């Protein structure tokens, strides 16, 4: 049904960034999805935890806009929320970055705990993967274990968990099972040095193949 269609990628007005959202296209969710939007506003206004987080995020944006890095944003947001203990769910491949982040957060007054993705050293075969499906067949490969990471950080009583380079899918599982709120600091992309946005900026040439079926 036409009134169910919406796709902000086809909009070139961005009326939602103005005080007149009614100027958006007919399929604009600001116009067609008012019930969902009203439900969200209700949560921001009337749910104490949601309200606190939304205000903290907006305050951090106001202070940091075009001035701070995401690391600094994360520190400021955590302070605004009153968080004391921060968990890091890190990829083994970013263990050095994990050590650096641990130092930075500690310097800024947080108690920090971190858990590596390979914790438990569980063979991939144990969850049903074939040897031929591994990154390096014929070798021992432990699974990435985001559910264990989430459970261990829950046991530690973290107030906020930071994702540091977990694989696609593993980050999804961690977020699903994390008791504490989750924010992503680094998105895994082995080819672009963990900058997946680089691909979106280069589809007119280098990564044009991604636009082919």
N, C-alpha and C positions, 0 to 999 in steps of 0.2 A: 504494500500500500504506500502511496506517495507520502502520506502524512507520517509514515514511520521511517522514511528515509532521512538520514542526516550524514554529512561527511564534511567536516571542517577543512579537509585538505582541498576541497574544490571552491572554498569561499575566498574571495579577494577583497572583502569589505572590512572584515574584523570589527563589525559593529559592536561586538561584545566588549571591546576595549574603549568604548565611548559611553556616554550617558544615554544614548538612544539605541539600545539593542534591537528595537523594533525595525530599525533600518536594515537589518540583516536579510539574507535571502529567505525565501519562504520555508526552506527546509532547516533553517538555523535552529539548533536545539534550544537557544535562548528564547525562541518563540514557541517551538513545538513540544518541548519537554519541560514545561513549567512545573508539572507535578513533582518530577524528580528534583528540579532545582529548588522548589519550595521545601521539600523534605530535607535537602542538604542545608539550607539556611536555618531550618528549625534545629538541626543538630548543632550548627555553629553557635546559635543563640542560647539554646536551652540545655545542652548536654555539657556539664562542667568540664570533663576531660577533653572533649573535642574543642570546646570554646577556648580553653587554655592553650591547646596546641596550635590552633588556627591563629590566635593572636600572637603567640610567640613566633611563629613562622613569618607572619606579616611584619612584626617588629624587626626581626633579623633582616628581612628583605629591605626594609626602610633604611636601616643603618648601613647595610653592606653594598647596596646597589652600585655596581660598576666600580667598587673599591676593594672588595675582599675576594679571596679564593673560596672554593667550596670547603676546604679544611677550616678556614676561619668562620665561615657560615655555620658549620657543624658545631664548632666550639661555642659560638654565641647562642645558637638555638638550644644547646644542651644546658647552658647556664640559665637562659631565660626560663626553661622548663624546670629548673631546680634539680636536674639530674646529678647524681654523685658517682654512680658506678656505670662505666661504659664497657660494653663487650665488643670485641672485634671478631667477626667471622672472616678469616683470611684464606686466600688461596695459597697453597704451598709455593707457587711460583712468584708470589709477591711477599715472601717472608721478610725480605729486607725492608720493603716499604712498610710492612707491619711493625717492624721494630722501630722505625722512624716515627710512625704515627703514635705508637705506644709512648714514646718519649715526649712527643709534642703534647699529647693529652695529659700526661702526668705532670708536665711542667705547668700546665694550665689548671691544675688542681683536681683532676679527676682520678678516681681509682679505676684502673684499667685491667681487664682480663681479655685474653685472646685465645682462640681455638683454631687450629689448622684444619683444612678441609679433609685431610687424609687420616684424621684421628680414628683409631681403632684398627688400622691396617687390614681392613676387610677385603679379601680378594674379590675382584669383579665377578668371578664365576659364582660366588655365593649368592648373588642376586639374579643370576640367570644369564649373564652375558657370555657369549661364545668367545673363545680365544681369538678367532678371526675378526671379531668386532672390536677388539682392543686397539688402542693407539699404537702399541708395539706388540704385535702378536708374538707368542713364544716367551714372553717375559712376565714377571710378577707385576701386576698393576692393582693397587688398592683403589677401591671406590672413593670418589668424593662423597663425603658423609655429612651433608648439610642438616639432616634431621638430628644427628648426634650433636652437631655444633649448636643447634638451637636448644636442644635439651640440656646440654652442659652449661650454656650461658643462662638458661632459666634457673638451673640449680644454683648458679653463682649469684642470682638475684640482681641481674643487670637492669638498669633503668632504660637504657637505649642500646640497641645493637647496630653496629656499622658493618656493612658489607664491603669487603675489600677484594674485588676481583674474582668473585665466584663465577663459575661457568653458567651459561644460559641453561635454565632448567634447575640447576642446583640452587641458584639464587631464588628461584620460584618456590622450591621446596622449603628453603630456609625461612622465607617470608611467611609461608603457610603455617609453619610449626613454631615460629618464634612467639613467645609470650610477650616480650617487650616490644615496643615500637621499633621499626627498622628504617634506616636510611642507607642509601648507597653512596659510597664515596668514590669507588672505582668500578667501572663496568668492564668486564673481561672482554678483551679483543687482542688476541695474541699477535695479529698481523699489524695492527696500527698502534702498538704500544699502549693499548687500553684506551683508545680514543675512537670509539665506533662512529662518532659524528663525522670523522674525517671521510668516511665512505660516502655519506650523504652529500658532502660538499664536492665530491669528485665524480659524480655519476655522469657528467657531461663528457668525460674522457676516460680516466683510468678505470673507473668502476661502472662504465656504461653497460657492461655485460649483465649487471644485476637488473637492468630494465628489460632484458630479453626473457621470454618464457623458457 
